[in-house]
Amino acid sequence: MIARLLQNVREGRTQKLLAMTTAMSAPALGFEIYFEHYKASFGDKWMWTPLVLTPPLTAAGLAGFVSEKAAKTVLPAVSALYFLDGLIGMVTHVQGVRKRPGGFEEAHYNLVMGPPLLAPGSLCLVGALGLAAAIVKREK
């Protein structure tokens, strides 16, 4: 089993692996996002978007694991939305730090206590996994 996995990786055949990794990464990330945005009282409507997109991405990842067609259609579409939401999150987090008292002039405090600037990048990473699944070969 491990030898076949290594052979598939060497040949660039990782579609099912990437689809399942996307499916399993999204819920854990969604829970983390929920707790962090809950602490911020969901003060911005954009805070809901990663939570709304997490179940469809999980379902698309599972579908991509089962079906090559889903891995090339549904999974990249939902993954692209997740990736885009991560980019939007980076912008809103920068704005969140800027709006805190002292803004970036009090960077030491506001970067620690304000919204984490790089956290939305994890959405980009999980979205990129789903996008990559669409372009690699399927395992034998």
N, C-alpha and C positions, 0 to 999 in steps of 0.2 A: 504494500500500500504506500509506504513512504517512498520507495523507489519509483513508483508510478507518479506520485506527486512531484518528485524532483524532476523526472523526465518531462512532465507537462510544463513545469516552470521553465526549464531550459528551452523548451520549444515555444514558449510564449502562450501556452494554453492554460489560461487562468481565469476564464470567464466565470465559471461557477464559483470559484474561490472568491473572486472579487464581489460577485453578486451576494453571496452569503455573508461576506465581511461587511458589506454595506447594510444588509438586513439586520445583522446583529449589533452593529455599532450605533445605529440610529436610536433605538429605544434607550440605551444607556445614556447617550448624549441628551436625549429628550428629557429624561428624568433630572439630569444635572441642570439643564436649562430651566426646567420648571422650578426647582428649588431656588435657584439664583434669582429668577425673575419674580418669584413669590416674595423673596426678601425685599425686592424693590417695589412691591405692591402693584406689579404690572402697570406702572405709571405711563407707559407709552403703548399705543396699539400695536406697534411692531414687535413687542415682546411676545405676542401670541403666535406670530407666524412660524417660528421653528416648531412650536408644539403642534400646530395644525398640519405642518408638512411631515412630521415624523411618522405617523401611522401609514400614510401613502408610500413613503420611501421604504419603510419596512416591508410592506406588502409587495412593492415593486421589486425589491431585492430578492424576496422569496420566490416571486414569479420568475425572475431572471435566473434563479438557480434551477428551477424546474424546466423552463422553456427558453430555448435560444432566441425565439422570436420576441419574447418579452424582454430579454436581456438587451436586445437591439432596438426596441421601440419604447416601451413604457419606462424601463429603468433609467435610460439616459434623460428622458423628458423630466421625470420627477427629480432626478439627481441634479439636473441643471437648475431647477427652481431652488433646491436646497443650497447649492453652491452660490447662487445669486443672493439668497437670503443671508448667507454668511457675509458676503461683501457689503450688503446693506447694514448688517449688524455692526461691522467694523466702523462704518460711517456714524451710525447712531451712538456707538460707544464713545467715539472721539468727541461727538457733540455733547454726550453726557458728562464727560470729564471737563470739557470747556465750560459748561453751564454751572458747574459747582462753584461755590464761593472761592474766589482766587484763581479759578481755572487752571491753566497750565503754568501760571506764575507760582502756584503752590503745588507744583507737579508731584513732589515727593508724597504729600498727603493724598492728593486727589487721585493719583494713579494707584495707590494702595487701597483707598477707601471707596473710590468711584467704580464705575463699570470697568471690567477688565478689557483692555484694548484688544488683546489677541484672542480672546475666547471665541469670538465668532469665526475665527479661522478654522476651528474644528468642524464647523458646518461645511466650510469649503473643502476640507480634507475628505469628509465622508461623502460629500457630493462628487468629488473628483474620483473616488473609488468606483462609484456607480457609473460615471462617465467612462472610466477606463474599461469597465466590464463590457461596454458596448463595442469597443474597438479591438479587443484581444480575441484570440481564437478560443474555441470551446474545448474543454478537456475531452480526451478519448475515453 
